[in-house]
Amino acid sequence: MSNEAVDTAAADASRTDASQAPADAGDAGYSKDLKARHVNMIAIGGAIGTGLFLGAGGRLHSAGPALAVAYLVCGIFAFFVVRALGEMVIYRPSSGSFVSYAREFLGEKGAYVAGWMYFLNWSTTGIADITAIALYTHYWSFFTDVPQWALALIALAVVLAINLISVKYFGEMEFWFAIVKVAALIAFMLIGIFLLVTQHDVDGQTPGLSVITDNGGFLPHGMMPVVIVMQGVVFAYASLELVGVAAGETADPQKVVPRAVNSIMWRVGLFYVGSVILLALLLPGSVYSADQSPFVTVLSKIGVPAAGDVMNLVVLTAAMSSLNSGLYSTGRILRSMAMAGSAPKFTAKMNKSQVPYGGILLTSAVCVLGVGLNFLMPSQAFEIVLNVASLGIISTWVIIMICHLAFVRRAKEGLISRPSFRLPGNPVTEIVTIVFLLAVLGLMWKDPEIGRKTLYLIPVIAAALVAGWYAIRRNVDREAAGLTK
């Protein structure tokens, strides 16, 4: 989308009847301290994480060069989700994001499910993040004797403190985290391109297409491994929806959000697909492993000093960024829910810096349970919580697309106006994306060790949501009626 089109979207937003739409009480009281550079870097940070820096190694080993196609396909669907969310943001910016839109277009039950599944996603992702931080820190001998649970607790305390100070500090932290990740990727890609152009020896082989053709081709293990890794690839894009949450605390979302959303597509193409293609051209997939960053593998093969230390710092930064984003977003989402009666009252509270500290502290409390998990089961903690988080992110993305379908239907009825910044291909795009995401969820059945056991949790979570709804529905009705205790 051109700058002129973005400006048109902003103009449309100013003319829309969004001002007449049901206001989210949870939006009141926020500062507007996030600038365009913060939101742009939040979008980049959401698109680049440990799923690439660490996870790509094991996936290259199992799927081969075709992993690039898997990243491209999943990236396209991730873009559809964020584009749909972006359109609703232009219609009505809200820190409650998709939970606020679910309330407007699907009713309070829809908002309740959306909010608590998102909380499940980020609270368990937070546990995975602090576990990853502890594991990455143990890489350096200086920290070897420090217990894993202690490192996890320290990481949580540092990020929590920064989140509670002000949204500006959160934005600055995310900005510099993203700078580190982007700089590391660009540096690697320049090195990889140099190796290709100069035909520099890499682990006894000349880089190029011959590395692929001489080692089983594009699909060395067939199509099924590529299909199975789709599950992990989708999760690599988790947190892209943060752009929608951040829009509620920026002064000019109508201009900032379209640019941030549209830039996601080329970032996916450049950073994910481009780097995987480079990795496949430099070394055979069999050389990479899940235990080591693929970038470290390449750099160590050409004798780059301290490659492991540098990349370990980068993946540590990525994990810190994810934890930082999780505390930020759940704090805002829970406040939106609390103001409607579907979350504990204290999660609606804000401090003097206009930060919803109640929701942030609740998420941190769940993460503290993760510290205990790191104490009891240090070797299994990461995989356990990561798979539970997967249920949360898929349900969140599905709900966003369902919200958009309802949003467009209401626009066709003449009840609201759509901005010019739109998700193309309605309703086919939404339906195909939902089917794809549910299919990815079904692929977890192919993993009997962890994935299948995770799917067994679905009826348990559903039962908990039903029980929770009956426990809070009177509060929801009371808030809807404008009554207080």
Phi, psi and omega per residue, in radians:
M1 nan 2.326 -3.126
S2 -1.317 2.908 3.087
N3 -1.060 -0.636 3.139
E4 -1.107 -0.690 3.140
A5 -1.182 -0.661 3.092
V6 -1.094 -0.757 3.116
D7 -1.108 -0.616 3.088
T8 -1.124 -0.693 3.096
A9 -1.064 -0.708 3.123
A10 -1.126 -0.720 3.135
A11 -1.139 -0.711 3.098
D12 -1.053 -0.700 -3.118
A13 -1.103 -0.605 3.138
S14 -1.245 -0.396 -3.125
R15 -1.673 -0.187 -3.051
T16 -1.185 2.820 3.090
D17 -1.569 0.439 3.098
A18 -1.027 -0.529 3.135
S19 -1.110 -0.383 3.121
Q20 -1.607 -0.133 -3.131
A21 -1.230 2.749 3.129
P22 -0.983 2.113 -3.119
A23 -1.341 2.511 3.071
D24 -1.552 2.011 -3.122
A25 -1.046 -0.417 -3.139
G26 -1.256 -0.143 3.142
D27 -1.477 -0.232 -3.073
A28 -1.281 2.459 2.982
G29 1.676 -0.086 -3.121
Y30 -1.415 2.615 2.987
S31 -1.407 2.958 3.106
K32 -2.085 0.886 -2.990
D33 -1.563 -0.092 3.089
L34 -1.405 2.176 -3.124
K35 -1.669 3.018 -3.106
A36 -1.008 -0.711 -3.122
R37 -1.150 -0.571 3.093
H38 -1.143 -0.859 -3.099
V39 -1.127 -0.696 3.104
N40 -1.075 -0.726 -3.137
M41 -1.307 -0.493 3.027
I42 -1.124 -0.670 3.087
A43 -1.135 -0.728 3.102
I44 -1.152 -0.792 -3.134
G45 -1.055 -0.617 3.105
G46 -1.215 -0.477 -3.101
A47 -1.555 -0.229 -3.098
I48 -2.259 2.089 -3.137
G49 -2.681 -2.776 -3.111
T50 -1.146 -0.367 3.102
G51 -1.045 -0.522 3.074
L52 -1.632 -0.891 -3.036
F53 -1.092 -0.608 -3.098
L54 -2.007 -0.806 -3.006
G55 -1.199 -0.428 -3.082
A56 -1.130 -0.443 -3.116
G57 -1.112 -0.922 3.130
G58 -1.134 -0.614 -3.136
R59 -1.250 -0.622 3.045
L60 -1.117 -0.660 -3.130
H61 -1.113 -0.719 -3.062
S62 -1.535 -0.597 -3.050
A63 -1.808 -0.389 -3.113
G64 1.362 -2.869 -3.088
P65 -1.012 -0.408 3.136
A66 -1.125 -0.161 3.073
L67 -1.001 -0.546 3.122
A68 -1.044 -0.680 3.117
V69 -1.184 -0.686 3.113
A70 -1.066 -0.746 3.108
Y71 -1.131 -0.665 -3.135
L72 -1.167 -0.823 -3.127
V73 -1.079 -0.873 -3.139
C74 -1.129 -0.599 3.117
G75 -1.139 -0.647 3.116
I76 -1.117 -0.784 3.126
F77 -1.181 -0.629 3.071
A78 -1.094 -0.688 3.107
F79 -1.110 -0.705 3.103
F80 -1.030 -0.742 -3.133
V81 -1.088 -0.829 -3.100
V82 -1.220 -0.587 3.108
R83 -1.165 -0.712 3.087
A84 -1.097 -0.773 3.109
L85 -1.117 -0.710 3.137
G86 -1.057 -0.674 3.115
E87 -1.096 -0.734 3.134
M88 -1.218 -0.531 3.088
V89 -1.133 -0.739 3.118
I90 -1.125 -0.666 3.088
Y91 -1.060 -0.808 3.141
R92 -2.751 1.694 3.116
P93 -1.048 2.401 -3.131
S94 -2.697 2.361 3.059
S95 -1.214 -0.323 3.046
G96 -1.341 -0.216 3.061
S97 0.833 -2.299 -3.022
F98 -1.101 -0.425 3.071
V99 -1.179 -0.707 3.089
S100 -1.136 -0.694 3.130
Y101 -1.246 -0.615 3.075
A102 -1.109 -0.656 3.112
R103 -1.115 -0.731 -3.095
E104 -1.269 -0.710 -3.002
F105 -1.794 -0.353 -3.109
L106 -2.062 -0.180 -3.113
G107 1.687 3.001 -3.064
E108 -1.151 -0.533 3.093
K109 -1.122 -0.707 3.113
G110 -1.116 -0.726 3.113
A111 -1.143 -0.675 3.128
Y112 -1.061 -0.853 3.137
V113 -1.142 -0.787 -3.131
A114 -1.035 -0.809 -3.081
G115 -1.156 -0.803 -3.082
W116 -1.307 -0.507 3.044
M117 -1.233 -0.591 3.078
Y118 -1.205 -0.670 3.078
F119 -1.098 -0.735 3.093
L120 -1.037 -0.759 3.133
N121 -1.022 -0.964 -2.998
W122 -1.356 -0.537 3.112
S123 -1.200 -0.685 3.097
T124 -1.332 -0.587 3.039
T125 -1.105 -0.646 3.088
G126 -1.044 -0.693 3.080
I127 -1.116 -0.745 3.106
A128 -1.093 -0.671 -3.116
D129 -1.152 -0.830 -3.115
I130 -1.196 -0.512 3.051
T131 -1.160 -0.781 3.134
A132 -1.099 -0.739 3.136
I133 -1.032 -0.763 3.135
A134 -1.109 -0.728 -3.138
L135 -1.152 -0.757 -3.133
Y136 -1.151 -0.645 -3.139
T137 -1.168 -0.590 3.116
H138 -1.146 -0.211 3.115
Y139 -1.049 -0.608 3.140
W140 -1.549 2.287 -3.042
S141 -1.020 -0.461 -3.122
F142 -1.066 -0.511 -3.085
F143 -1.790 0.043 -3.032
T144 -0.994 -0.686 -3.070
D145 -1.438 -0.122 3.108
V146 -1.424 2.218 -3.124
P147 -1.008 2.544 -3.110
Q148 -1.025 -0.707 -3.108
W149 -1.134 -0.591 -3.134
A150 -1.200 -0.731 3.093
L151 -1.117 -0.681 3.108
A152 -1.094 -0.739 -3.137
L153 -1.156 -0.714 3.116
I154 -1.087 -0.785 3.141
A155 -1.057 -0.762 3.138
L156 -1.098 -0.750 -3.113
A157 -1.102 -0.724 -3.117
V158 -1.142 -0.858 -3.101
V159 -1.192 -0.650 3.101
L160 -1.057 -0.798 -3.125
A161 -1.048 -0.752 -3.135
I162 -1.145 -0.695 -3.140
N163 -1.143 -0.588 -3.074
L164 -1.382 -0.350 -3.083
I165 -1.169 -1.009 3.096
S166 -3.023 2.808 3.134
V167 -1.151 -0.490 3.131
K168 -1.091 -0.706 3.121
Y169 -1.192 -0.645 3.055
F170 -1.052 -0.827 -3.131
G171 -1.053 -0.743 3.130
E172 -1.140 -0.711 3.134
M173 -1.090 -0.777 3.128
E174 -1.163 -0.637 3.133
F175 -1.032 -0.846 -3.087
W176 -1.331 -0.566 3.021
F177 -1.037 -0.786 -3.134
A178 -1.139 -0.675 3.110
I179 -1.022 -0.773 3.140
V180 -1.064 -0.799 -3.099
K181 -1.149 -0.791 -3.132
V182 -1.139 -0.742 3.141
A183 -1.078 -0.723 3.133
A184 -1.112 -0.744 -3.141
L185 -1.165 -0.772 3.141
I186 -1.093 -0.744 3.128
A187 -1.055 -0.773 3.134
F188 -1.119 -0.764 -3.096
M189 -1.119 -0.638 3.077
L190 -1.136 -0.704 3.095
I191 -1.125 -0.774 -3.137
G192 -1.087 -0.747 3.110
I193 -1.118 -0.705 3.100
F194 -1.065 -0.743 3.129
L195 -1.108 -0.675 3.132
L196 -1.193 -0.832 -3.075
V197 -1.142 -0.719 -3.090
T198 -1.514 -0.108 -3.100
Q199 0.990 0.679 3.126
H200 -1.200 2.399 -3.124
D201 -1.093 2.306 3.073
V202 -2.209 1.861 -3.141
D203 0.959 0.737 3.070
G204 1.444 0.105 -3.130
Q205 -2.214 2.649 3.066
T206 -1.567 2.124 -3.093
P207 -1.149 2.641 3.130
G208 2.518 -2.960 -3.127
L209 -1.069 -0.469 -3.135
S210 -1.093 -0.489 3.104
V211 -1.094 -0.604 3.125
I212 -1.401 -0.867 -3.069
T213 -1.160 -0.541 -3.125
D214 -1.475 -0.055 -3.079
N215 -2.270 0.768 3.038
G216 1.704 -0.044 3.095
G217 1.380 -2.842 -3.055
F218 -1.202 -0.567 3.132
L219 -2.140 1.271 -3.039
P220 -1.105 -0.439 -3.121
H221 -2.082 0.305 -3.133
G222 1.513 -3.084 -3.053
M223 -1.404 -0.562 -3.020
M224 -1.018 -0.768 3.097
P225 -1.030 -0.586 3.119
V226 -1.170 -0.718 3.127
V227 -1.130 -0.741 -3.092
I228 -1.152 -0.672 -3.113
V229 -1.254 -0.178 3.091
M230 -0.945 -0.631 -3.138
Q231 -0.984 -0.903 -3.138
G232 -1.203 -0.558 -3.126
V233 -1.183 -0.715 3.104
V234 -1.026 -0.746 -3.109
F235 -1.200 -0.379 3.087
A236 -1.142 -0.421 -3.133
Y237 -1.642 0.000 3.138
A238 -1.021 2.470 3.125
S239 1.696 0.008 3.033
L240 -1.069 -0.493 -3.114
E241 -1.210 -0.105 3.110
L242 -1.050 -0.445 3.121
V243 -0.997 -0.695 -3.134
G244 -1.147 -0.680 3.132
V245 -1.206 -0.773 -3.104
A246 -1.118 -0.443 -3.110
A247 -1.037 -0.481 -3.128
G248 -1.243 -0.213 -3.117
E249 -2.159 0.488 3.022
T250 -2.102 2.579 -2.999
A251 -1.250 -0.483 -3.042
D252 -2.369 1.155 -3.070
P253 -1.089 -0.502 -3.096
Q254 -1.103 -0.456 3.091
K255 -1.716 -0.667 -3.030
V256 -1.245 -0.787 -3.020
V257 -1.145 -0.826 3.119
P258 -0.990 -0.727 3.141
R259 -1.140 -0.730 -3.130
A260 -1.153 -0.748 -3.125
V261 -1.145 -0.823 -3.098
N262 -1.145 -0.506 -3.137
S263 -1.282 -0.289 -3.124
I264 -1.060 -0.660 -3.047
M265 -1.116 -0.809 -3.122
W266 -1.265 -0.479 3.069
R267 -1.156 -0.699 3.086
V268 -1.061 -0.820 -3.130
G269 -1.094 -0.756 -3.078
L270 -1.314 -0.937 -2.983
F271 -1.405 -0.791 -3.107
Y272 -1.408 -1.097 -3.063
V273 -1.136 -0.786 -3.126
G274 -1.067 -0.780 -3.105
S275 -1.214 -0.625 3.116
V276 -1.166 -0.702 3.086
I277 -1.076 -0.763 3.100
L278 -1.042 -0.808 3.139
L279 -1.036 -0.714 -3.130
A280 -1.203 -0.525 3.136
L281 -1.402 -0.322 -3.088
L282 -1.615 -0.656 -3.104
L283 -2.522 2.638 3.067
P284 -1.110 2.629 -3.139
G285 -1.025 -0.534 -3.104
S286 -1.135 -0.347 -3.118
V287 -1.358 -0.481 -3.121
Y288 -1.392 2.771 -3.138
S289 -2.593 2.841 3.139
A290 -1.279 -0.282 -3.069
D291 -1.485 -0.139 -3.071
Q292 -2.491 2.490 3.063
S293 -1.035 2.317 -3.135
P294 -1.072 -0.466 3.118
F295 -1.234 -0.656 3.064
V296 -1.142 -0.682 3.132
T297 -1.007 -0.843 -3.128
V298 -1.136 -0.864 -3.073
L299 -1.111 -0.626 3.122
S300 -1.224 -0.548 -3.141
K301 -1.223 -0.428 3.128
I302 -1.795 0.162 3.007
G303 1.355 0.465 3.087
V304 -1.262 2.147 -3.105
P305 -1.195 2.474 3.075
A306 1.060 0.417 -3.137
A307 -1.047 -0.718 3.137
G308 -1.099 -0.731 -3.134
D309 -1.123 -0.771 -3.110
V310 -1.130 -0.847 -3.090
M311 -1.224 -0.554 3.074
N312 -1.108 -0.637 3.083
L313 -1.141 -0.650 -3.136
V314 -1.172 -0.819 -3.138
V315 -1.183 -0.535 3.040
L316 -1.114 -0.735 3.083
T317 -1.084 -0.717 3.141
A318 -1.101 -0.710 3.122
A319 -1.188 -0.701 3.091
M320 -1.107 -0.695 3.117
S321 -1.083 -0.762 -3.139
S322 -1.112 -0.774 3.114
L323 -1.081 -0.760 3.123
N324 -1.025 -0.798 -3.129
S325 -1.173 -0.668 -3.131
G326 -1.102 -0.772 3.118
L327 -1.144 -0.713 3.134
Y328 -1.068 -0.930 -3.009
S329 -1.219 -0.723 -3.125
T330 -1.182 -0.556 3.075
G331 -1.042 -0.745 -3.124
R332 -1.289 -0.718 -3.131
I333 -1.129 -0.788 -3.135
L334 -1.127 -0.602 3.105
R335 -1.134 -0.735 3.103
S336 -1.047 -0.710 3.140
M337 -1.228 -0.715 -3.108
A338 -1.098 -0.670 3.139
M339 -1.162 -0.344 3.097
A340 -1.734 -0.035 3.087
G341 1.619 0.068 -3.072
S342 -1.809 0.188 3.031
A343 -2.469 2.796 -3.119
P344 -0.933 2.483 -3.089
K345 -0.947 -0.697 -3.036
F346 -1.150 -0.352 3.133
T347 -1.290 -0.110 3.076
A348 -1.542 -0.168 -3.041
K349 -1.284 2.510 3.109
M350 -2.161 2.618 3.086
N351 -1.588 -3.076 -3.085
K352 -1.128 -0.371 3.121
S353 -1.560 0.196 3.118
Q354 1.115 0.651 3.082
V355 -1.901 2.248 3.124
P356 -1.315 1.404 -2.979
Y357 -1.210 -0.450 -3.113
G358 -1.050 -0.856 -3.141
G359 -1.184 -0.636 3.120
I360 -1.126 -0.706 3.134
L361 -1.194 -0.606 3.109
L362 -1.135 -0.777 3.096
T363 -1.092 -0.706 3.127
S364 -1.120 -0.602 3.132
A365 -1.110 -0.695 3.082
V366 -1.150 -0.669 3.104
C367 -1.114 -0.555 3.076
V368 -1.107 -0.612 3.038
L369 -1.064 -0.577 3.081
G370 -1.153 -0.558 3.048
V371 -1.072 -0.716 3.076
G372 -1.116 -0.672 3.104
L373 -1.104 -0.659 3.082
N374 -1.153 -0.495 3.109
F375 -1.318 -0.716 -3.063
L376 -1.461 -0.695 -3.038
M377 -2.375 1.121 -3.050
P378 -1.035 -0.544 -3.071
S379 -1.448 -0.337 -3.069
Q380 -1.951 -0.169 -3.012
A381 -0.981 -0.772 -3.032
F382 -1.095 -0.883 -3.078
E383 -1.177 -0.638 -3.115
I384 -1.050 -0.935 -3.046
V385 -1.312 -0.503 -3.125
L386 -1.131 -0.669 -3.138
N387 -1.279 -0.589 3.056
V388 -1.161 -0.696 3.117
A389 -1.067 -0.545 -3.115
S390 -1.063 -0.614 3.103
L391 -1.121 -0.660 -3.130
G392 -1.173 -0.766 -3.065
I393 -1.251 -0.667 3.121
I394 -1.148 -0.745 3.124
S395 -1.116 -0.651 3.115
T396 -1.080 -0.835 -3.117
W397 -1.147 -0.666 3.112
V398 -1.113 -0.740 -3.138
I399 -1.130 -0.668 3.092
I400 -1.033 -0.763 -3.130
M401 -1.219 -0.634 3.081
I402 -1.139 -0.725 3.077
C403 -1.009 -0.737 -3.106
H404 -1.172 -0.646 3.073
L405 -1.046 -0.771 3.133
A406 -1.185 -0.630 3.119
F407 -1.085 -0.810 -3.136
V408 -1.182 -0.690 3.120
R409 -1.064 -0.724 3.133
R410 -1.170 -0.597 3.098
A411 -1.157 -0.677 3.124
K412 -1.163 -0.473 3.098
E413 -1.388 -0.076 3.108
G414 1.432 0.244 -3.098
L415 -1.484 -0.470 3.105
I416 -2.452 2.964 3.118
S417 -2.005 2.326 3.076
R418 -1.463 2.434 3.040
P419 -1.276 2.946 3.138
S420 -1.272 -0.356 3.067
F421 -1.403 1.773 -2.968
R422 -2.262 2.731 2.935
L423 -1.331 2.140 -3.124
P424 -1.319 2.723 2.978
G425 1.410 0.320 3.121
N426 -1.081 2.433 -0.020
P427 -1.646 0.045 -3.076
V428 -1.064 -0.753 -3.091
T429 -1.020 -0.806 -3.133
E430 -1.125 -0.788 -3.081
I431 -1.135 -0.790 -3.141
V432 -1.106 -0.679 3.130
T433 -1.138 -0.750 3.119
I434 -1.084 -0.789 3.126
V435 -1.065 -0.744 3.132
F436 -1.066 -0.809 -3.107
L437 -1.126 -0.703 3.105
L438 -1.179 -0.602 3.084
A439 -1.141 -0.693 3.084
V440 -1.075 -0.709 3.091
L441 -1.071 -0.723 3.118
G442 -1.119 -0.509 3.135
L443 -1.117 -0.355 3.124
M444 -1.093 -0.388 3.117
W445 -1.133 -0.422 -3.138
K446 -1.236 -0.213 -3.141
D447 -1.891 1.594 -3.051
P448 -1.158 -0.427 -3.079
E449 -1.232 -0.867 -3.044
I450 -2.154 -0.858 -3.067
G451 -1.016 -0.811 -3.115
R452 -1.128 -0.698 3.116
K453 -1.139 -0.573 3.101
T454 -1.154 -0.709 3.115
L455 -1.095 -0.516 3.094
Y456 -1.108 -0.342 -3.139
L457 -1.335 -0.296 -3.055
I458 -0.999 -0.861 3.108
P459 -1.113 -0.540 3.112
V460 -1.160 -0.801 3.124
I461 -1.135 -0.709 3.132
A462 -1.082 -0.745 3.124
A463 -1.114 -0.687 3.125
A464 -1.141 -0.696 3.121
L465 -1.136 -0.724 3.122
V466 -1.113 -0.821 3.134
A467 -1.080 -0.721 3.124
G468 -1.102 -0.695 -3.138
W469 -1.090 -0.775 3.126
Y470 -1.144 -0.435 3.122
A471 -1.342 -0.513 -3.029
I472 -1.983 -0.025 -3.002
R473 -1.115 -0.507 3.094
R474 -1.180 -0.675 3.078
N475 -1.080 -0.708 3.141
V476 -1.119 -0.786 3.130
D477 -1.112 -0.658 -3.127
R478 -1.154 -0.765 3.136
E479 -1.153 -0.682 3.140
A480 -1.110 -0.578 -3.132
A481 -1.475 -0.054 3.108
G482 1.335 0.408 3.136
L483 -1.735 2.758 3.044
T484 -2.236 2.797 3.115
K485 -1.199 nan nan
